[in-house]
Amino acid sequence: QVHLVESGGGLVQPGGSLRLSCAASTSLFSIDVMGWYRQAPGEQRELVAQFQRWGSTQYADSVKGRFIVSKDNAKNTVYLQMNSLKPEDTAVYYCNAAFFGNEYWGQGTQVTVSS
């Protein structure tokens, strides 16, 4: 089992930046896929960015060039650096992990982009 805890959300003005963190309860080397998803009110949850243990990384078209996913293996933590934020980026952001055939979610962190 993997326990995921997100942090770093908040209110930011359009054009601003935020960095989200996701701390995992196990080594990132044992997790096959880790990713960030988001869900806006009335919308389905969508993939924002993810990376595979073997190195491949994918981003949603809507965030390419603005968001960067990275990790710190020593801290078992994954980050989502969000730059040039837009009002349409407003959502609850969730961390996700695929671990031994099961899928795990964090509790989510709210990101609001508004002036």
The 8 nearest C-alpha neighbors of each residue, nearest first, counted from 0:
[[1, 2, 98, 103, 101, 25, 24, 99],
 [2, 0, 24, 25, 3, 103, 23, 98],
 [1, 3, 24, 23, 0, 4, 105, 103],
 [4, 2, 105, 23, 22, 21, 1, 104],
 [5, 3, 22, 21, 105, 23, 106, 6],
 [6, 4, 21, 20, 107, 108, 105, 22],
 [5, 7, 20, 19, 8, 108, 21, 4],
 [8, 6, 19, 18, 20, 9, 5, 17],
 [9, 7, 110, 109, 108, 6, 19, 17],
 [8, 10, 110, 111, 109, 11, 7, 108],
 [9, 11, 111, 112, 110, 12, 113, 8],
 [12, 10, 112, 15, 113, 111, 9, 13],
 [11, 13, 114, 113, 112, 15, 14, 10],
 [14, 12, 85, 84, 15, 112, 113, 86],
 [15, 13, 83, 84, 12, 85, 16, 82],
 [16, 14, 13, 83, 84, 12, 11, 82],
 [15, 17, 82, 81, 84, 83, 14, 18],
 [18, 16, 81, 80, 19, 82, 15, 7],
 [17, 19, 80, 79, 81, 7, 20, 78],
 [18, 20, 7, 79, 78, 6, 8, 80],
 [21, 19, 78, 6, 5, 77, 7, 22],
 [22, 20, 5, 77, 4, 76, 78, 94],
 [21, 23, 76, 4, 3, 75, 20, 5],
 [24, 22, 3, 25, 75, 2, 76, 21],
 [25, 23, 2, 1, 3, 22, 26, 75],
 [26, 24, 23, 27, 1, 75, 29, 2],
 [25, 27, 28, 75, 29, 24, 72, 30],
 [26, 28, 30, 29, 75, 72, 25, 23],
 [27, 29, 26, 30, 52, 72, 31, 25],
 [28, 30, 27, 26, 31, 98, 25, 52],
 [31, 29, 98, 27, 28, 32, 97, 52],
 [32, 30, 52, 97, 51, 98, 29, 33],
 [33, 31, 51, 97, 96, 30, 50, 52],
 [34, 32, 96, 49, 95, 50, 97, 51],
 [33, 35, 49, 95, 48, 94, 50, 96],
 [34, 36, 94, 48, 47, 93, 95, 49],
 [37, 35, 46, 47, 93, 45, 92, 94],
 [38, 36, 92, 91, 44, 45, 90, 93],
 [37, 39, 44, 90, 91, 43, 42, 45],
 [38, 40, 90, 42, 41, 91, 89, 37],
 [41, 39, 42, 38, 90, 43, 91, 89],
 [40, 42, 39, 43, 38, 44, 90, 91],
 [43, 41, 39, 40, 38, 44, 45, 90],
 [44, 42, 38, 45, 41, 39, 40, 37],
 [43, 45, 38, 37, 36, 42, 46, 39],
 [46, 44, 36, 37, 43, 38, 47, 42],
 [45, 47, 36, 48, 35, 59, 37, 44],
 [46, 48, 36, 59, 35, 58, 45, 37],
 [49, 47, 58, 35, 57, 34, 46, 59],
 [50, 48, 34, 57, 33, 56, 35, 58],
 [49, 51, 56, 55, 33, 32, 34, 57],
 [50, 52, 32, 55, 53, 54, 31, 56],
 [51, 53, 31, 54, 32, 30, 28, 50],
 [52, 54, 51, 55, 31, 50, 32, 28],
 [53, 55, 51, 52, 56, 50, 32, 31],
 [56, 54, 51, 50, 53, 57, 52, 49],
 [57, 55, 50, 49, 51, 54, 58, 48],
 [58, 56, 49, 48, 50, 55, 59, 47],
 [59, 57, 48, 47, 63, 60, 62, 49],
 [58, 60, 47, 61, 62, 48, 63, 46],
 [59, 61, 63, 62, 58, 47, 64, 57],
 [60, 62, 59, 63, 58, 47, 65, 64],
 [63, 61, 65, 60, 66, 59, 64, 58],
 [64, 62, 60, 65, 58, 61, 66, 59],
 [63, 65, 66, 62, 67, 82, 60, 61],
 [64, 66, 82, 62, 63, 83, 81, 67],
 [67, 65, 81, 80, 62, 82, 64, 63],
 [66, 68, 80, 79, 69, 81, 65, 64],
 [69, 67, 79, 78, 80, 66, 48, 70],
 [68, 70, 78, 77, 67, 79, 71, 80],
 [71, 69, 77, 76, 78, 72, 68, 75],
 [70, 72, 76, 74, 73, 75, 77, 69],
 [71, 73, 75, 74, 27, 70, 76, 26],
 [72, 74, 71, 75, 76, 26, 27, 70],
 [73, 75, 76, 72, 71, 22, 26, 70],
 [76, 74, 72, 23, 26, 27, 73, 22],
 [77, 75, 22, 74, 71, 21, 70, 23],
 [76, 78, 70, 21, 20, 69, 71, 22],
 [79, 77, 20, 69, 19, 68, 70, 21],
 [78, 80, 68, 19, 18, 67, 81, 20],
 [81, 79, 18, 67, 66, 17, 78, 68],
 [80, 82, 66, 17, 16, 18, 79, 65],
 [81, 83, 16, 65, 84, 66, 15, 80],
 [84, 82, 14, 15, 65, 16, 85, 81],
 [85, 83, 14, 82, 13, 15, 16, 88],
 [84, 86, 13, 87, 88, 112, 14, 83],
 [87, 85, 112, 88, 89, 113, 13, 84],
 [86, 88, 89, 85, 112, 90, 84, 39],
 [89, 87, 86, 85, 90, 84, 112, 111],
 [88, 90, 111, 87, 110, 112, 86, 39],
 [91, 89, 39, 38, 110, 37, 109, 92],
 [90, 92, 109, 38, 108, 37, 107, 110],
 [91, 93, 37, 108, 107, 36, 90, 109],
 [94, 92, 107, 36, 35, 105, 37, 95],
 [93, 95, 35, 105, 104, 34, 21, 36],
 [96, 94, 104, 34, 33, 103, 35, 93],
 [95, 97, 33, 103, 102, 32, 98, 34],
 [96, 98, 102, 32, 31, 101, 30, 100],
 [97, 99, 30, 101, 100, 31, 96, 102],
 [100, 98, 101, 97, 30, 31, 102, 29],
 [99, 101, 98, 97, 102, 31, 30, 96],
 [102, 100, 98, 99, 97, 103, 96, 0],
 [101, 103, 97, 96, 98, 100, 104, 95],
 [102, 104, 96, 95, 97, 1, 101, 105],
 [105, 103, 95, 94, 3, 106, 96, 93],
 [104, 106, 3, 94, 4, 107, 93, 5],
 [105, 107, 104, 4, 93, 5, 108, 3],
 [108, 106, 93, 92, 105, 91, 5, 109],
 [107, 109, 92, 8, 91, 5, 6, 110],
 [110, 108, 91, 8, 90, 9, 92, 111],
 [111, 109, 8, 9, 89, 90, 91, 10],
 [110, 112, 89, 10, 9, 113, 11, 109],
 [113, 111, 86, 11, 12, 89, 13, 10],
 [112, 114, 12, 86, 13, 111, 11, 10],
 [113, 12, 13, 112, 11, 86, 10, 111]]
